[in-house]
Amino acid sequence: MENDAFETIKITDWTQVYDLPEVKHGTAFFRGQANDTWGLKTSLEREFERLEIHEDNFLHKERALLAEFRRRAHLYIRDLPDHDDVVGWLALMQHHGAPTRLLDFSYSFFVACHFAFSTSSGDSAIWAIDDLWLRTCLDPQAYLREESLNAQVLLANKKLSLYHEEFKGGGRPKDLSNAILMIEPTRQIQRLAVQQGLFLMSHNLHENFITNLVCMAQMEASDNQNSASWFSDTKKHFKKIVFTKEAGRFALRELRKMNITAESLFPGMDGFAESLKQTVLAV
């Protein structure tokens, strides 16, 4: 089902990107990945697979990660989210490299390109998801983007708090629906702001990202018969743009002209040091 859910587009020449509707009209958000064979997996999903954690312990382990991070984060950071702001805590965890159910996306195609090409040694990929389609799948009545995003953060906080409390000793919900939520923390993180970023979050931790996305679209299609095909035809709204190695390397030079480098995207010494790979070695 996963490969049937999205359209794959091959880019062999960088100039082809300017003909992509998602780039021309700015109607999507994007995720860059250095290897075109990688799927859309969260860091938490990868850790569950690596450690062979049983699915009955997924929510219990997520709760334990969150609790330990809350308990000790004050030793390293002073400005922390409110205790009940689960989304804010997950965003902070993601920002600092802890495993979470969040996937990083950007409203900027070119920022996503940096993440796809800067460490790639072969073909790479940009995932694109139509902004309006996803927001409409989530709430057909929410016409204001800000209103929609706020509602999703509130829903995520409510659901995660409930699940973590109910299943803190293990187990899983019996009626857990599949959905993808768009998450922009109410307390913005500097790096997220610079990268024009947002998070997409799977509602059902026991299914992968694409299954959550496709099932949500199918559910909306069944509830909206007049526009069923618009909701259910995910290939119109969900694309994987594959770049050849040569196209990606040329693109890095173009991105540098736009001032899209590690130094601009990761403010501070770490970003400057990382940027030397492109500004010195790749010249």
DALIN-V150807 format. One record per backbone hydrogen bond with DSSP energy under -0.5 kcal/mol. NH is the residue of the N-H (numbers start at 1). CO is the residue of the C=O. If there is no record, write none. Layout:
nh: (NH & NH)
co: (CO & CO)
This chain:
nh: (5 & 5 & 7 & 9 & 11 & 12 & 16 & 17 & 18 & 19 & 20 & 23 & 24 & 25 & 26 & 27 & 28 & 29 & 30 & 31 & 33 & 36 & 38 & 41 & 43 & 44 & 46 & 47 & 48 & 49 & 50 & 51 & 52 & 53 & 57 & 58 & 61 & 62 & 63 & 64 & 65 & 66 & 67 & 68 & 69 & 70 & 71 & 72 & 73 & 75 & 76 & 77 & 80 & 85 & 86 & 89 & 90 & 91 & 92 & 93 & 94 & 95 & 96 & 97 & 98 & 103 & 105 & 106 & 107 & 109 & 112 & 113 & 114 & 115 & 116 & 117 & 118 & 120 & 124 & 125 & 126 & 127 & 128 & 129 & 130 & 131 & 132 & 134 & 135 & 136 & 137 & 138 & 139 & 142 & 143 & 145 & 148 & 149 & 150 & 151 & 152 & 153 & 154 & 155 & 156 & 157 & 158 & 159 & 160 & 161 & 162 & 163 & 164 & 165 & 166 & 167 & 168 & 170 & 171 & 181 & 183 & 183 & 184 & 188 & 193 & 194 & 195 & 196 & 197 & 198 & 199 & 200 & 201 & 202 & 203 & 205 & 207 & 209 & 212 & 213 & 214 & 215 & 216 & 217 & 218 & 219 & 220 & 221 & 222 & 223 & 224 & 227 & 228 & 231 & 232 & 233 & 234 & 236 & 237 & 238 & 239 & 240 & 241 & 241 & 242 & 242 & 243 & 244 & 248 & 249 & 250 & 251 & 252 & 253 & 253 & 254 & 255 & 256 & 257 & 258 & 259 & 260 & 261 & 265 & 266 & 271 & 272 & 273 & 274 & 275 & 276 & 276 & 277 & 278 & 279 & 280 & 281 & 282 & 283)
co: (1 & 2 & 238 & 240 & 242 & 10 & 13 & 14 & 15 & 16 & 17 & 20 & 20 & 21 & 22 & 22 & 22 & 129 & 106 & 127 & 125 & 123 & 35 & 39 & 102 & 100 & 42 & 43 & 44 & 45 & 46 & 47 & 49 & 48 & 54 & 55 & 57 & 58 & 59 & 60 & 61 & 62 & 63 & 64 & 65 & 66 & 67 & 68 & 69 & 72 & 73 & 73 & 78 & 82 & 84 & 85 & 86 & 87 & 88 & 89 & 90 & 91 & 92 & 94 & 93 & 200 & 198 & 30 & 196 & 107 & 108 & 109 & 110 & 111 & 112 & 113 & 114 & 117 & 243 & 33 & 241 & 31 & 239 & 29 & 237 & 27 & 27 & 130 & 131 & 132 & 133 & 134 & 135 & 139 & 141 & 143 & 144 & 145 & 146 & 147 & 148 & 149 & 150 & 151 & 152 & 153 & 154 & 155 & 156 & 157 & 158 & 159 & 160 & 161 & 162 & 163 & 165 & 167 & 56 & 201 & 181 & 199 & 182 & 186 & 189 & 190 & 191 & 193 & 192 & 105 & 183 & 103 & 181 & 101 & 179 & 203 & 204 & 40 & 208 & 209 & 210 & 211 & 212 & 213 & 214 & 215 & 216 & 217 & 218 & 219 & 220 & 224 & 225 & 227 & 228 & 229 & 232 & 233 & 234 & 234 & 128 & 7 & 126 & 239 & 9 & 240 & 124 & 11 & 244 & 245 & 246 & 247 & 248 & 249 & 250 & 250 & 251 & 252 & 253 & 254 & 256 & 255 & 259 & 261 & 262 & 266 & 268 & 269 & 270 & 271 & 272 & 273 & 274 & 275 & 275 & 276 & 276 & 277 & 280)
